[in-house]
């Protein structure tokens, strides 16, 4: 990490990195949200300056980095300038400092909007019978798939996909996959999930020491 994390509003940005002399020909440069979520990358050999353009459809900290220490020592200046900033009235009121990659053919990511979810590296459980919300950056995908799983209690599950509501009734230990088309040009989706019943893993499995009360497990996939 060279600079950041920066708190930036949603929008499109250009980052430039200047070096003193020539950068290591084998190095790369990137803009990231975490070590697993990179939203822009320039592969070797790097130009001087190297230019990186990136979209930030979710309000979350971003940082600029390079791939090795020798290249980092050669950096002399870093600029980040906005190309387009989302109007304040259209910005997400709930930023997030927890971001994870989303699986599937299109490498998007999701940001956790509240404390009513348990993040598990691209999969999450809702907390008890609370409504848990994530914001998914679609990365140009045309389809969102949600793989839902409930524990031994089963029961109702309520979904809200950016205003589209759906109520399901899942059997005990059922796994169900749902598919939603993503309208062209949509950069982010807000996904809320609420289970009607919950369970504690340690109550149903004597080998488990998990004392959390879990509602519904959700695995988003983009394609």
N, C-alpha and C positions, 0 to 999 in steps of 0.2 A: 504494500500500500504506500503510495506516494503522498497523496493528499486526500483528506476527508476522514470520516464520512461527512458529506454535505447534506444539509436539509434543503431540498429543492422542491418547489411546487411542480405539479404535473405539467408536462410540456415536452418539447423537443429541444435538444441541446447539442452544441458542438464543443468538443474538448480538443485542445492542442497541447502537445508536449514538445518542448524544445530541449535539445541536448547540446552540451559543450563538446564539439567534435562529432565523430561518427558513433552511432549506437552500435552495440554488439550485433553483428549480423544474424545471430541465432535467437535474439530476444523477441518478445512480443509485448504488446501493451493492451490495456483493457480498461473498461469501466464496469464495475461490479456492484451488486447489492449485498452479496455474501460471497464466500469462497466457492460456493456451488452455483451461484446465479450471476452470470456475466451477461450484460445487456449490450456490449459493444466490444469488438476485439480487432486489433491489427496484428497480423502475423508477420514474422520475419521475412525478409529484411525490412527494418523500419526506415521510414523517411525522416528528414529533419526539417521542419517539425512533423510529427505524426499527428494525423487528424482522425478523430473518432466522433461519429454522430450517433446519438442515442435517444430513444423515446423513453419517457418516464410517465407511464399512464397511471401510476399509483404514487401517492406521497409517501416516500420512504427514503432513508439515507442512501446515498451513492458515494462511491470512492473511485479514484483513479489509481492504477497500479501498473507495474511492469513485471516481467517474468524472472528477473534475477538481480542480485545486489549490485553487480558491476554496472548494469544499465541504470539502476536507480541512482548511483553516485554520479552519473554523467548528466542527470536531468538538471536543467537550469531554470526552467520556467514552465508553469502549467496554467492555461487559461480555460475557463468554462464559460460559455456565452449562450444565452437563450436564443433559439430561432423562433419558437412559438411557445407562449405560455398560456395555459388554460385559464380563462377568466375566473376570477375568484368565486363568482356565484355558481360555477359549474365544478369546482374542485371538491374532492372528497373531504368531508369534515373530520373523518377519522383516519389519521395517518397510522403507519405501522412500522415497528422496528423488528418484526419477525417476518421473514420472507423465506419461502421454500420453493424449489423447482416443482413444476407440474409434469407428470409423465405423459406419454403418448408420442405420436409422430412429430408433433410441433412442440419445440422446447419453450413453453411459457413458464410463468411463475405465479405464485399466489402470496398475498399478504394477509396476515391475520388482523382483523379489525377490532377484536374484543378479547376479553378473558374467558369466554365461554366455550373455548375449544382447547384440545390437547394436540399440539402439532407433533407429528411423527414422521418427518422427512418425506413430504409429498402426500401423506395421508393424515387425516385427523379424526379424532373422536369429538363429538359434542359432549359438553360437560352436563351430566345429570339430565334433567329435562329442560335445560336452558336453550335458548336459540343462539347458535353459534354462527358467526358471519365471517366469510373470507372474500377478498376481492381478487379476481383472477385476471391477469394480463394475458390476453388471447394470442398475442404474437402473430396475428394474421390467420389464425385457425378458422375453419369453417364449421367445426363441430365440437361440442363439449359433451363428453360422456361422464356420468357420475356413477361410480360403483358404490352402492350402499350396502351396509351390513349391520344387522342388529344382533344383540346377544340373546340369551335364552328366554328373556321376557317377551320378545317380539313387540308388536303394538304399532300404533300410528306414528307416521313420520310426516311432518309438514315441510315442504320445500318452497323457497322463493328464489327464482332465477331472474334477477333484474326486473322484478315486477310481475313475472309470470309465476303463479302459484299452483301447487300440485299437492294433493293429500293422498298418502299411501297407507296401506295396512300391511305390514310385513309379519310373516310367521316367525316363530322362535328360530333363531340362528339362520335366518334367510339372508341370502345375498342377491341383490337385484341391480341390474344395470339399466340406466336410462340414457337416452340420447337427445340432445337439444341442438338444433341448428343455430349458428351464430350469424346474425345479420352482417352483411358486408360493411366493412369500415368500423366495426365495433372493436374498440381497443381494450375494454375491460368489462367484466361481468361481476355483479355482486351476488354471491350465493349464500343463502341463509338456510340452515337446517335445524329442525327442532324435533326431538323424539318425545313421544308421549309417555314412555316408560324407560327406566334405566336399571342397571345392575352393577354389582361390584364383583370384579373377576375373582377375588379371593373367596367370595361366597360360593362360587360354582366350580372352582378348581382348587383342590387342596394343595396343589403344587405352586399356586400363584401367591405372591405377596402384594399384589396390586390392590390398593385400597380405594382407588378412584371410583366414583360413580360415573359410569359411561352410558351415553345414550345411543347415538348412531355413528358408525364409522363411515367416512366419506373419502373416496379416492377419485379426484378429478383427472381426466385425461383429455388432451387436445389433439385434434387431427384435422 
